């Protein structure tokens, strides 16, 4: 059974473009959830990346944020938190 790395990407977005960004996020296969939230950050995306022997999953998350999420139109800033241990119910 493959192992996955989960990360949470917080985004600041140009005002009024939150739904546009969520729609673009959901086109990225590794983005599993996207939530518009009140507060300092506008959107939280949940990313799940399969762990591989050749490329560490942390690096895959890093490349995903830099090469795809950060380049979505209207995304102004990101902050990424990589989960080290999770428990699901």
PDB file with one MODEL, atoms N, CA, C and O in Angstrom:
MODEL        1
ATOM      1  N   UNK A   1       0.839  -1.182   0.000  1.00  0.00           N
ATOM      2  CA  UNK A   1       0.000   0.000   0.000  1.00  0.00           C
ATOM      3  C   UNK A   1       0.885   1.247   0.000  1.00  0.00           C
ATOM      4  O   UNK A   1       1.773   1.375   0.843  1.00  0.00           O
ATOM      5  N   UNK A   2       0.646   2.175  -0.949  1.00  0.00           N
ATOM      6  CA  UNK A   2       1.498   3.366  -1.024  1.00  0.00           C
ATOM      7  C   UNK A   2       1.285   4.297   0.162  1.00  0.00           C
ATOM      8  O   UNK A   2       0.196   4.373   0.730  1.00  0.00           O
ATOM      9  N   UNK A   3       2.347   4.999   0.520  1.00  0.00           N
ATOM     10  CA  UNK A   3       2.274   5.980   1.600  1.00  0.00           C
ATOM     11  C   UNK A   3       2.154   7.376   0.999  1.00  0.00           C
ATOM     12  O   UNK A   3       2.676   7.645  -0.083  1.00  0.00           O
ATOM     13  N   UNK A   4       1.464   8.252   1.710  1.00  0.00           N
ATOM     14  CA  UNK A   4       1.236   9.608   1.223  1.00  0.00           C
ATOM     15  C   UNK A   4       1.707  10.635   2.254  1.00  0.00           C
ATOM     16  O   UNK A   4       1.678  10.393   3.461  1.00  0.00           O
ATOM     17  N   UNK A   5       2.138  11.776   1.745  1.00  0.00           N
ATOM     18  CA  UNK A   5       2.500  12.920   2.577  1.00  0.00           C
ATOM     19  C   UNK A   5       1.375  13.941   2.449  1.00  0.00           C
ATOM     20  O   UNK A   5       0.991  14.305   1.338  1.00  0.00           O
ATOM     21  N   UNK A   6       0.855  14.393   3.556  1.00  0.00           N
ATOM     22  CA  UNK A   6      -0.205  15.395   3.535  1.00  0.00           C
ATOM     23  C   UNK A   6       0.383  16.736   3.925  1.00  0.00           C
ATOM     24  O   UNK A   6       1.239  16.827   4.804  1.00  0.00           O
ATOM     25  N   UNK A   7      -0.099  17.789   3.245  1.00  0.00           N
ATOM     26  CA  UNK A   7       0.332  19.145   3.563  1.00  0.00           C
ATOM     27  C   UNK A   7      -0.862  20.077   3.476  1.00  0.00           C
ATOM     28  O   UNK A   7      -1.846  19.798   2.790  1.00  0.00           O
ATOM     29  N   UNK A   8      -0.754  21.182   4.182  1.00  0.00           N
ATOM     30  CA  UNK A   8      -1.802  22.199   4.197  1.00  0.00           C
ATOM     31  C   UNK A   8      -1.182  23.485   3.662  1.00  0.00           C
ATOM     32  O   UNK A   8      -0.191  23.979   4.200  1.00  0.00           O
ATOM     33  N   UNK A   9      -1.774  24.020   2.601  1.00  0.00           N
ATOM     34  CA  UNK A   9      -1.235  25.216   1.967  1.00  0.00           C
ATOM     35  C   UNK A   9      -2.212  26.366   2.216  1.00  0.00           C
ATOM     36  O   UNK A   9      -3.354  26.341   1.757  1.00  0.00           O
ATOM     37  N   UNK A  10      -1.740  27.366   2.949  1.00  0.00           N
ATOM     38  CA  UNK A  10      -2.546  28.554   3.221  1.00  0.00           C
ATOM     39  C   UNK A  10      -2.226  29.596   2.168  1.00  0.00           C
ATOM     40  O   UNK A  10      -1.063  29.781   1.809  1.00  0.00           O
ATOM     41  N   UNK A  11      -3.252  30.281   1.668  1.00  0.00           N
ATOM     42  CA  UNK A  11      -3.053  31.246   0.588  1.00  0.00           C
ATOM     43  C   UNK A  11      -3.733  32.566   0.871  1.00  0.00           C
ATOM     44  O   UNK A  11      -4.843  32.619   1.402  1.00  0.00           O
ATOM     45  N   UNK A  12      -3.038  33.636   0.501  1.00  0.00           N
ATOM     46  CA  UNK A  12      -3.643  34.964   0.441  1.00  0.00           C
ATOM     47  C   UNK A  12      -3.955  35.202  -1.024  1.00  0.00           C
ATOM     48  O   UNK A  12      -3.137  34.931  -1.903  1.00  0.00           O
ATOM     49  N   UNK A  13      -5.169  35.718  -1.274  1.00  0.00           N
ATOM     50  CA  UNK A  13      -5.674  35.844  -2.632  1.00  0.00           C
ATOM     51  C   UNK A  13      -6.182  37.262  -2.839  1.00  0.00           C
ATOM     52  O   UNK A  13      -6.666  37.896  -1.902  1.00  0.00           O
ATOM     53  N   UNK A  14      -6.073  37.756  -4.061  1.00  0.00           N
ATOM     54  CA  UNK A  14      -6.613  39.067  -4.386  1.00  0.00           C
ATOM     55  C   UNK A  14      -8.109  39.081  -4.054  1.00  0.00           C
ATOM     56  O   UNK A  14      -8.828  38.142  -4.396  1.00  0.00           O
ATOM     57  N   UNK A  15      -8.574  40.135  -3.394  1.00  0.00           N
ATOM     58  CA  UNK A  15      -9.978  40.192  -2.982  1.00  0.00           C
ATOM     59  C   UNK A  15     -10.949  39.960  -4.150  1.00  0.00           C
ATOM     60  O   UNK A  15     -10.794  40.508  -5.241  1.00  0.00           O
ATOM     61  N   UNK A  16     -11.945  39.129  -3.870  1.00  0.00           N
ATOM     62  CA  UNK A  16     -12.972  38.841  -4.856  1.00  0.00           C
ATOM     63  C   UNK A  16     -12.651  37.690  -5.797  1.00  0.00           C
ATOM     64  O   UNK A  16     -13.461  37.346  -6.657  1.00  0.00           O
ATOM     65  N   UNK A  17     -11.459  37.086  -5.638  1.00  0.00           N
ATOM     66  CA  UNK A  17     -11.052  36.016  -6.549  1.00  0.00           C
ATOM     67  C   UNK A  17     -10.904  34.662  -5.849  1.00  0.00           C
ATOM     68  O   UNK A  17     -10.293  33.742  -6.393  1.00  0.00           O
ATOM     69  N   UNK A  18     -11.452  34.547  -4.672  1.00  0.00           N
ATOM     70  CA  UNK A  18     -11.308  33.307  -3.897  1.00  0.00           C
ATOM     71  C   UNK A  18     -11.898  32.101  -4.642  1.00  0.00           C
ATOM     72  O   UNK A  18     -11.259  31.053  -4.728  1.00  0.00           O
ATOM     73  N   UNK A  19     -13.097  32.246  -5.169  1.00  0.00           N
ATOM     74  CA  UNK A  19     -13.728  31.105  -5.858  1.00  0.00           C
ATOM     75  C   UNK A  19     -12.974  30.742  -7.129  1.00  0.00           C
ATOM     76  O   UNK A  19     -12.879  29.563  -7.469  1.00  0.00           O
ATOM     77  N   UNK A  20     -12.434  31.731  -7.838  1.00  0.00           N
ATOM     78  CA  UNK A  20     -11.631  31.447  -9.033  1.00  0.00           C
ATOM     79  C   UNK A  20     -10.420  30.598  -8.669  1.00  0.00           C
ATOM     80  O   UNK A  20     -10.097  29.632  -9.360  1.00  0.00           O
ATOM     81  N   UNK A  21      -9.756  30.965  -7.582  1.00  0.00           N
ATOM     82  CA  UNK A  21      -8.567  30.235  -7.151  1.00  0.00           C
ATOM     83  C   UNK A  21      -8.953  28.825  -6.711  1.00  0.00           C
ATOM     84  O   UNK A  21      -8.258  27.868  -7.053  1.00  0.00           O
ATOM     85  N   UNK A  22     -10.035  28.678  -5.966  1.00  0.00           N
ATOM     86  CA  UNK A  22     -10.482  27.341  -5.545  1.00  0.00           C
ATOM     87  C   UNK A  22     -10.749  26.473  -6.774  1.00  0.00           C
ATOM     88  O   UNK A  22     -10.362  25.305  -6.799  1.00  0.00           O
ATOM     89  N   UNK A  23     -11.401  27.025  -7.784  1.00  0.00           N
ATOM     90  CA  UNK A  23     -11.676  26.261  -9.004  1.00  0.00           C
ATOM     91  C   UNK A  23     -10.384  25.820  -9.683  1.00  0.00           C
ATOM     92  O   UNK A  23     -10.291  24.689 -10.158  1.00  0.00           O
ATOM     93  N   UNK A  24      -9.382  26.707  -9.734  1.00  0.00           N
ATOM     94  CA  UNK A  24      -8.095  26.348 -10.332  1.00  0.00           C
ATOM     95  C   UNK A  24      -7.356  25.311  -9.489  1.00  0.00           C
ATOM     96  O   UNK A  24      -6.721  24.408 -10.034  1.00  0.00           O
ATOM     97  N   UNK A  25      -7.435  25.434  -8.173  1.00  0.00           N
ATOM     98  CA  UNK A  25      -6.793  24.456  -7.292  1.00  0.00           C
ATOM     99  C   UNK A  25      -7.336  23.054  -7.526  1.00  0.00           C
ATOM    100  O   UNK A  25      -6.579  22.085  -7.548  1.00  0.00           O
ATOM    101  N   UNK A  26      -8.646  22.949  -7.702  1.00  0.00           N
ATOM    102  CA  UNK A  26      -9.271  21.636  -7.836  1.00  0.00           C
ATOM    103  C   UNK A  26      -8.930  20.954  -9.163  1.00  0.00           C
ATOM    104  O   UNK A  26      -9.258  19.784  -9.356  1.00  0.00           O
ATOM    105  N   UNK A  27      -8.288  21.660 -10.060  1.00  0.00           N
ATOM    106  CA  UNK A  27      -7.811  21.063 -11.313  1.00  0.00           C
ATOM    107  C   UNK A  27      -6.462  20.364 -11.126  1.00  0.00           C
ATOM    108  O   UNK A  27      -6.021  19.631 -12.011  1.00  0.00           O
ATOM    109  N   UNK A  28      -5.808  20.581  -9.993  1.00  0.00           N
ATOM    110  CA  UNK A  28      -4.503  19.976  -9.700  1.00  0.00           C
ATOM    111  C   UNK A  28      -4.754  18.638  -9.000  1.00  0.00           C
ATOM    112  O   UNK A  28      -5.366  18.613  -7.932  1.00  0.00           O
ATOM    113  N   UNK A  29      -4.295  17.528  -9.581  1.00  0.00           N
ATOM    114  CA  UNK A  29      -4.611  16.203  -9.016  1.00  0.00           C
ATOM    115  C   UNK A  29      -4.229  16.007  -7.550  1.00  0.00           C
ATOM    116  O   UNK A  29      -4.969  15.352  -6.817  1.00  0.00           O
ATOM    117  N   UNK A  30      -3.093  16.557  -7.099  1.00  0.00           N
ATOM    118  CA  UNK A  30      -2.658  16.352  -5.714  1.00  0.00           C
ATOM    119  C   UNK A  30      -3.423  17.208  -4.704  1.00  0.00           C
ATOM    120  O   UNK A  30      -3.301  16.990  -3.499  1.00  0.00           O
ATOM    121  N   UNK A  31      -4.206  18.173  -5.177  1.00  0.00           N
ATOM    122  CA  UNK A  31      -5.041  18.977  -4.270  1.00  0.00           C
ATOM    123  C   UNK A  31      -6.329  18.202  -4.034  1.00  0.00           C
ATOM    124  O   UNK A  31      -7.103  17.967  -4.962  1.00  0.00           O
ATOM    125  N   UNK A  32      -6.550  17.811  -2.796  1.00  0.00           N
ATOM    126  CA  UNK A  32      -7.708  16.987  -2.451  1.00  0.00           C
ATOM    127  C   UNK A  32      -8.874  17.798  -1.901  1.00  0.00           C
ATOM    128  O   UNK A  32     -10.029  17.390  -2.029  1.00  0.00           O
ATOM    129  N   UNK A  33      -8.580  18.950  -1.285  1.00  0.00           N
ATOM    130  CA  UNK A  33      -9.616  19.817  -0.714  1.00  0.00           C
ATOM    131  C   UNK A  33      -9.162  21.260  -0.847  1.00  0.00           C
ATOM    132  O   UNK A  33      -7.965  21.547  -0.861  1.00  0.00           O
ATOM    133  N   UNK A  34     -10.125  22.164  -0.945  1.00  0.00           N
ATOM    134  CA  UNK A  34      -9.825  23.592  -0.920  1.00  0.00           C
ATOM    135  C   UNK A  34     -10.962  24.285  -0.177  1.00  0.00           C
ATOM    136  O   UNK A  34     -12.136  24.053  -0.465  1.00  0.00           O
ATOM    137  N   UNK A  35     -10.603  25.140   0.785  1.00  0.00           N
ATOM    138  CA  UNK A  35     -11.588  25.789   1.648  1.00  0.00           C
ATOM    139  C   UNK A  35     -11.344  27.292   1.688  1.00  0.00           C
ATOM    140  O   UNK A  35     -10.218  27.738   1.905  1.00  0.00           O
ATOM    141  N   UNK A  36     -12.402  28.072   1.479  1.00  0.00           N
ATOM    142  CA  UNK A  36     -12.328  29.517   1.689  1.00  0.00           C
ATOM    143  C   UNK A  36     -12.597  29.742   3.168  1.00  0.00           C
ATOM    144  O   UNK A  36     -13.593  29.259   3.707  1.00  0.00           O
ATOM    145  N   UNK A  37     -11.700  30.484   3.824  1.00  0.00           N
ATOM    146  CA  UNK A  37     -11.795  30.666   5.268  1.00  0.00           C
ATOM    147  C   UNK A  37     -11.641  32.144   5.638  1.00  0.00           C
ATOM    148  O   UNK A  37     -10.952  32.888   4.940  1.00  0.00           O
ATOM    149  N   UNK A  38     -12.279  32.570   6.729  1.00  0.00           N
ATOM    150  CA  UNK A  38     -12.081  33.948   7.195  1.00  0.00           C
ATOM    151  C   UNK A  38     -10.772  34.061   7.972  1.00  0.00           C
ATOM    152  O   UNK A  38     -10.269  33.067   8.496  1.00  0.00           O
ATOM    153  N   UNK A  39     -10.231  35.255   8.045  1.00  0.00           N
ATOM    154  CA  UNK A  39      -9.037  35.469   8.859  1.00  0.00           C
ATOM    155  C   UNK A  39      -7.863  35.962   8.043  1.00  0.00           C
ATOM    156  O   UNK A  39      -8.033  36.556   6.978  1.00  0.00           O
ATOM    157  N   UNK A  40      -6.659  35.708   8.558  1.00  0.00           N
ATOM    158  CA  UNK A  40      -5.436  36.198   7.924  1.00  0.00           C
ATOM    159  C   UNK A  40      -5.183  35.558   6.559  1.00  0.00           C
ATOM    160  O   UNK A  40      -4.590  36.184   5.681  1.00  0.00           O
ATOM    161  N   UNK A  41      -5.624  34.331   6.381  1.00  0.00           N
ATOM    162  CA  UNK A  41      -5.471  33.610   5.117  1.00  0.00           C
ATOM    163  C   UNK A  41      -6.843  33.461   4.479  1.00  0.00           C
ATOM    164  O   UNK A  41      -7.853  33.397   5.179  1.00  0.00           O
ATOM    165  N   UNK A  42      -6.882  33.407   3.161  1.00  0.00           N
ATOM    166  CA  UNK A  42      -8.159  33.351   2.446  1.00  0.00           C
ATOM    167  C   UNK A  42      -8.587  31.931   2.082  1.00  0.00           C
ATOM    168  O   UNK A  42      -9.776  31.614   2.071  1.00  0.00           O
ATOM    169  N   UNK A  43      -7.615  31.093   1.788  1.00  0.00           N
ATOM    170  CA  UNK A  43      -7.901  29.724   1.333  1.00  0.00           C
ATOM    171  C   UNK A  43      -6.930  28.764   2.011  1.00  0.00           C
ATOM    172  O   UNK A  43      -5.757  29.081   2.209  1.00  0.00           O
ATOM    173  N   UNK A  44      -7.441  27.587   2.363  1.00  0.00           N
ATOM    174  CA  UNK A  44      -6.596  26.484   2.812  1.00  0.00           C
ATOM    175  C   UNK A  44      -6.815  25.329   1.846  1.00  0.00           C
ATOM    176  O   UNK A  44      -7.948  24.905   1.617  1.00  0.00           O
ATOM    177  N   UNK A  45      -5.722  24.824   1.283  1.00  0.00           N
ATOM    178  CA  UNK A  45      -5.794  23.656   0.407  1.00  0.00           C
ATOM    179  C   UNK A  45      -5.133  22.481   1.111  1.00  0.00           C
ATOM    180  O   UNK A  45      -4.094  22.629   1.755  1.00  0.00           O
ATOM    181  N   UNK A  46      -5.747  21.319   0.981  1.00  0.00           N
ATOM    182  CA  UNK A  46      -5.173  20.092   1.520  1.00  0.00           C
ATOM    183  C   UNK A  46      -4.574  19.330   0.340  1.00  0.00           C
ATOM    184  O   UNK A  46      -5.256  19.014  -0.634  1.00  0.00           O
ATOM    185  N   UNK A  47      -3.273  19.047   0.459  1.00  0.00           N
ATOM    186  CA  UNK A  47      -2.526  18.397  -0.606  1.00  0.00           C
ATOM    187  C   UNK A  47      -2.092  17.026  -0.120  1.00  0.00           C
ATOM    188  O   UNK A  47      -1.676  16.875   1.029  1.00  0.00           O
ATOM    189  N   UNK A  48      -2.186  16.030  -0.981  1.00  0.00           N
ATOM    190  CA  UNK A  48      -1.720  14.693  -0.652  1.00  0.00           C
ATOM    191  C   UNK A  48      -0.830  14.211  -1.781  1.00  0.00           C
ATOM    192  O   UNK A  48      -1.266  14.114  -2.928  1.00  0.00           O
ATOM    193  N   UNK A  49       0.427  13.907  -1.452  1.00  0.00           N
ATOM    194  CA  UNK A  49       1.411  13.513  -2.446  1.00  0.00           C
ATOM    195  C   UNK A  49       1.966  12.140  -2.097  1.00  0.00           C
ATOM    196  O   UNK A  49       2.356  11.891  -0.956  1.00  0.00           O
ATOM    197  N   UNK A  50       2.000  11.257  -3.075  1.00  0.00           N
ATOM    198  CA  UNK A  50       2.497   9.912  -2.822  1.00  0.00           C
ATOM    199  C   UNK A  50       3.996   9.930  -2.572  1.00  0.00           C
ATOM    200  O   UNK A  50       4.760  10.550  -3.313  1.00  0.00           O
ATOM    201  N   UNK A  51       4.402   9.234  -1.507  1.00  0.00           N
ATOM    202  CA  UNK A  51       5.825   9.133  -1.185  1.00  0.00           C
ATOM    203  C   UNK A  51       6.500   8.190  -2.176  1.00  0.00           C
ATOM    204  O   UNK A  51       5.965   7.136  -2.520  1.00  0.00           O
ATOM    205  N   UNK A  52       7.692   8.595  -2.628  1.00  0.00           N
ATOM    206  CA  UNK A  52       8.465   7.791  -3.571  1.00  0.00           C
ATOM    207  C   UNK A  52       9.875   7.619  -3.039  1.00  0.00           C
ATOM    208  O   UNK A  52      10.329   8.385  -2.189  1.00  0.00           O
ATOM    209  N   UNK A  53      10.557   6.615  -3.543  1.00  0.00           N
ATOM    210  CA  UNK A  53      11.934   6.376  -3.126  1.00  0.00           C
ATOM    211  C   UNK A  53      12.862   7.411  -3.756  1.00  0.00           C
ATOM    212  O   UNK A  53      13.770   7.916  -3.095  1.00  0.00           O
ATOM    213  N   UNK A  54      12.637   7.727  -5.027  1.00  0.00           N
ATOM    214  CA  UNK A  54      13.542   8.603  -5.769  1.00  0.00           C
ATOM    215  C   UNK A  54      13.396  10.066  -5.373  1.00  0.00           C
ATOM    216  O   UNK A  54      14.396  10.760  -5.188  1.00  0.00           O
ATOM    217  N   UNK A  55      12.149  10.546  -5.241  1.00  0.00           N
ATOM    218  CA  UNK A  55      11.902  11.946  -4.908  1.00  0.00           C
ATOM    219  C   UNK A  55      11.189  12.011  -3.557  1.00  0.00           C
ATOM    220  O   UNK A  55      10.069  11.515  -3.435  1.00  0.00           O
ATOM    221  N   UNK A  56      11.814  12.611  -2.541  1.00  0.00           N
ATOM    222  CA  UNK A  56      11.153  12.716  -1.238  1.00  0.00           C
ATOM    223  C   UNK A  56       9.821  13.474  -1.363  1.00  0.00           C
ATOM    224  O   UNK A  56       9.718  14.426  -2.137  1.00  0.00           O
ATOM    225  N   UNK A  57       8.815  13.053  -0.610  1.00  0.00           N
ATOM    226  CA  UNK A  57       7.493  13.679  -0.713  1.00  0.00           C
ATOM    227  C   UNK A  57       7.533  15.148  -0.303  1.00  0.00           C
ATOM    228  O   UNK A  57       6.778  15.956  -0.846  1.00  0.00           O
ATOM    229  N   UNK A  58       8.404  15.513   0.651  1.00  0.00           N
ATOM    230  CA  UNK A  58       8.524  16.928   1.018  1.00  0.00           C
ATOM    231  C   UNK A  58       8.935  17.758  -0.193  1.00  0.00           C
ATOM    232  O   UNK A  58       8.448  18.872  -0.391  1.00  0.00           O
ATOM    233  N   UNK A  59       9.833  17.206  -0.997  1.00  0.00           N
ATOM    234  CA  UNK A  59      10.265  17.917  -2.199  1.00  0.00           C
ATOM    235  C   UNK A  59       9.130  17.997  -3.218  1.00  0.00           C
ATOM    236  O   UNK A  59       8.987  19.007  -3.906  1.00  0.00           O
ATOM    237  N   UNK A  60       8.329  16.948  -3.319  1.00  0.00           N
ATOM    238  CA  UNK A  60       7.185  16.981  -4.242  1.00  0.00           C
ATOM    239  C   UNK A  60       6.190  18.061  -3.822  1.00  0.00           C
ATOM    240  O   UNK A  60       5.660  18.779  -4.670  1.00  0.00           O
ATOM    241  N   UNK A  61       5.939  18.179  -2.539  1.00  0.00           N
ATOM    242  CA  UNK A  61       5.038  19.221  -2.040  1.00  0.00           C
ATOM    243  C   UNK A  61       5.624  20.591  -2.335  1.00  0.00           C
ATOM    244  O   UNK A  61       4.911  21.485  -2.792  1.00  0.00           O
ATOM    245  N   UNK A  62       6.903  20.764  -2.081  1.00  0.00           N
ATOM    246  CA  UNK A  62       7.601  22.028  -2.339  1.00  0.00           C
ATOM    247  C   UNK A  62       7.460  22.414  -3.814  1.00  0.00           C
ATOM    248  O   UNK A  62       7.124  23.558  -4.122  1.00  0.00           O
ATOM    249  N   UNK A  63       7.711  21.478  -4.721  1.00  0.00           N
ATOM    250  CA  UNK A  63       7.611  21.744  -6.163  1.00  0.00           C
ATOM    251  C   UNK A  63       6.168  22.050  -6.551  1.00  0.00           C
ATOM    252  O   UNK A  63       5.930  22.923  -7.386  1.00  0.00           O
ATOM    253  N   UNK A  64       5.216  21.358  -5.968  1.00  0.00           N
ATOM    254  CA  UNK A  64       3.805  21.593  -6.252  1.00  0.00           C
ATOM    255  C   UNK A  64       3.412  23.015  -5.872  1.00  0.00           C
ATOM    256  O   UNK A  64       2.724  23.697  -6.631  1.00  0.00           O
ATOM    257  N   UNK A  65       3.847  23.461  -4.704  1.00  0.00           N
ATOM    258  CA  UNK A  65       3.509  24.811  -4.248  1.00  0.00           C
ATOM    259  C   UNK A  65       4.199  25.854  -5.122  1.00  0.00           C
ATOM    260  O   UNK A  65       3.565  26.825  -5.537  1.00  0.00           O
ATOM    261  N   UNK A  66       5.478  25.670  -5.405  1.00  0.00           N
ATOM    262  CA  UNK A  66       6.217  26.654  -6.209  1.00  0.00           C
ATOM    263  C   UNK A  66       5.794  26.663  -7.669  1.00  0.00           C
ATOM    264  O   UNK A  66       5.587  27.730  -8.248  1.00  0.00           O
ATOM    265  N   UNK A  67       5.664  25.486  -8.268  1.00  0.00           N
ATOM    266  CA  UNK A  67       5.442  25.390  -9.709  1.00  0.00           C
ATOM    267  C   UNK A  67       3.976  25.477 -10.129  1.00  0.00           C
ATOM    268  O   UNK A  67       3.684  25.851 -11.265  1.00  0.00           O
ATOM    269  N   UNK A  68       3.058  25.142  -9.240  1.00  0.00           N
ATOM    270  CA  UNK A  68       1.645  25.138  -9.637  1.00  0.00           C
ATOM    271  C   UNK A  68       0.793  26.085  -8.797  1.00  0.00           C
ATOM    272  O   UNK A  68       0.202  27.023  -9.331  1.00  0.00           O
ATOM    273  N   UNK A  69       0.728  25.848  -7.500  1.00  0.00           N
ATOM    274  CA  UNK A  69      -0.177  26.641  -6.654  1.00  0.00           C
ATOM    275  C   UNK A  69       0.247  28.107  -6.622  1.00  0.00           C
ATOM    276  O   UNK A  69      -0.595  28.991  -6.781  1.00  0.00           O
ATOM    277  N   UNK A  70       1.509  28.375  -6.426  1.00  0.00           N
ATOM    278  CA  UNK A  70       1.991  29.749  -6.352  1.00  0.00           C
ATOM    279  C   UNK A  70       1.845  30.522  -7.644  1.00  0.00           C
ATOM    280  O   UNK A  70       1.888  31.752  -7.639  1.00  0.00           O
ATOM    281  N   UNK A  71       1.673  29.822  -8.749  1.00  0.00           N
ATOM    282  CA  UNK A  71       1.542  30.474 -10.053  1.00  0.00           C
ATOM    283  C   UNK A  71       0.088  30.652 -10.497  1.00  0.00           C
ATOM    284  O   UNK A  71      -0.168  31.173 -11.582  1.00  0.00           O
ATOM    285  N   UNK A  72      -0.855  30.223  -9.670  1.00  0.00           N
ATOM    286  CA  UNK A  72      -2.264  30.431  -9.997  1.00  0.00           C
ATOM    287  C   UNK A  72      -2.541  31.931  -9.948  1.00  0.00           C
ATOM    288  O   UNK A  72      -2.134  32.627  -9.018  1.00  0.00           O
ATOM    289  N   UNK A  73      -3.233  32.401 -10.958  1.00  0.00           N
ATOM    290  CA  UNK A  73      -3.576  33.822 -11.030  1.00  0.00           C
ATOM    291  C   UNK A  73      -4.335  34.228  -9.770  1.00  0.00           C
ATOM    292  O   UNK A  73      -5.232  33.513  -9.326  1.00  0.00           O
ATOM    293  N   UNK A  74      -3.981  35.360  -9.204  1.00  0.00           N
ATOM    294  CA  UNK A  74      -4.590  35.974  -8.020  1.00  0.00           C
ATOM    295  C   UNK A  74      -4.052  35.433  -6.693  1.00  0.00           C
ATOM    296  O   UNK A  74      -4.420  35.955  -5.641  1.00  0.00           O
ATOM    297  N   UNK A  75      -3.192  34.403  -6.702  1.00  0.00           N
ATOM    298  CA  UNK A  75      -2.552  33.952  -5.457  1.00  0.00           C
ATOM    299  C   UNK A  75      -1.411  34.921  -5.168  1.00  0.00           C
ATOM    300  O   UNK A  75      -0.507  35.093  -5.986  1.00  0.00           O
ATOM    301  N   UNK A  76      -1.464  35.554  -3.994  1.00  0.00           N
ATOM    302  CA  UNK A  76      -0.480  36.574  -3.647  1.00  0.00           C
ATOM    303  C   UNK A  76       0.605  36.068  -2.699  1.00  0.00           C
ATOM    304  O   UNK A  76       1.730  36.567  -2.726  1.00  0.00           O
ATOM    305  N   UNK A  77       0.279  35.081  -1.859  1.00  0.00           N
ATOM    306  CA  UNK A  77       1.232  34.573  -0.884  1.00  0.00           C
ATOM    307  C   UNK A  77       0.790  33.190  -0.446  1.00  0.00           C
ATOM    308  O   UNK A  77      -0.399  32.873  -0.473  1.00  0.00           O
ATOM    309  N   UNK A  78       1.747  32.367  -0.045  1.00  0.00           N
ATOM    310  CA  UNK A  78       1.429  31.030   0.470  1.00  0.00           C
ATOM    311  C   UNK A  78       2.261  30.738   1.708  1.00  0.00           C
ATOM    312  O   UNK A  78       3.327  31.318   1.918  1.00  0.00           O
ATOM    313  N   UNK A  79       1.753  29.833   2.515  1.00  0.00           N
ATOM    314  CA  UNK A  79       2.486  29.274   3.639  1.00  0.00           C
ATOM    315  C   UNK A  79       2.113  27.797   3.701  1.00  0.00           C
ATOM    316  O   UNK A  79       0.932  27.451   3.687  1.00  0.00           O
ATOM    317  N   UNK A  80       3.109  26.937   3.768  1.00  0.00           N
ATOM    318  CA  UNK A  80       2.861  25.494   3.694  1.00  0.00           C
ATOM    319  C   UNK A  80       3.247  24.812   4.995  1.00  0.00           C
ATOM    320  O   UNK A  80       4.322  25.048   5.545  1.00  0.00           O
ATOM    321  N   UNK A  81       2.357  23.969   5.471  1.00  0.00           N
ATOM    322  CA  UNK A  81       2.619  23.159   6.657  1.00  0.00           C
ATOM    323  C   UNK A  81       2.546  21.691   6.257  1.00  0.00           C
ATOM    324  O   UNK A  81       1.512  21.216   5.787  1.00  0.00           O
ATOM    325  N   UNK A  82       3.643  20.982   6.447  1.00  0.00           N
ATOM    326  CA  UNK A  82       3.714  19.570   6.082  1.00  0.00           C
ATOM    327  C   UNK A  82       3.467  18.735   7.330  1.00  0.00           C
ATOM    328  O   UNK A  82       4.134  18.902   8.351  1.00  0.00           O
ATOM    329  N   UNK A  83       2.511  17.847   7.230  1.00  0.00           N
ATOM    330  CA  UNK A  83       2.168  16.979   8.351  1.00  0.00           C
ATOM    331  C   UNK A  83       3.255  15.927   8.581  1.00  0.00           C
ATOM    332  O   UNK A  83       3.719  15.278   7.644  1.00  0.00           O
ATOM    333  N   UNK A  84       3.644  15.774   9.831  1.00  0.00           N
ATOM    334  CA  UNK A  84       4.628  14.749  10.183  1.00  0.00           C
ATOM    335  C   UNK A  84       3.975  13.505  10.772  1.00  0.00           C
ATOM    336  O   UNK A  84       4.547  12.416  10.743  1.00  0.00           O
ATOM    337  N   UNK A  85       2.773  13.683  11.305  1.00  0.00           N
ATOM    338  CA  UNK A  85       2.032  12.553  11.878  1.00  0.00           C
ATOM    339  C   UNK A  85       0.559  12.898  11.813  1.00  0.00           C
ATOM    340  O   UNK A  85       0.158  14.004  12.176  1.00  0.00           O
ATOM    341  N   UNK A  86      -0.234  11.968  11.360  1.00  0.00           N
ATOM    342  CA  UNK A  86      -1.680  12.204  11.257  1.00  0.00           C
ATOM    343  C   UNK A  86      -2.432  11.004  11.767  1.00  0.00           C
ATOM    344  O   UNK A  86      -1.927   9.881  11.772  1.00  0.00           O
ATOM    345  N   UNK A  87      -3.629  11.256  12.189  1.00  0.00           N
ATOM    346  CA  UNK A  87      -4.548  10.210  12.574  1.00  0.00           C
ATOM    347  C   UNK A  87      -5.911  10.572  12.012  1.00  0.00           C
ATOM    348  O   UNK A  87      -6.385  11.689  12.219  1.00  0.00           O
ATOM    349  N   UNK A  88      -6.534   9.670  11.322  1.00  0.00           N
ATOM    350  CA  UNK A  88      -7.843   9.923  10.726  1.00  0.00           C
ATOM    351  C   UNK A  88      -8.884   9.024  11.370  1.00  0.00           C
ATOM    352  O   UNK A  88      -8.591   7.902  11.784  1.00  0.00           O
ATOM    353  N   UNK A  89     -10.071   9.522  11.445  1.00  0.00           N
ATOM    354  CA  UNK A  89     -11.155   8.736  12.028  1.00  0.00           C
ATOM    355  C   UNK A  89     -12.034   8.197  10.939  1.00  0.00           C
ATOM    356  O   UNK A  89     -13.011   7.504  11.221  1.00  0.00           O
TER     357      UNK A  89
ENDMDL
END
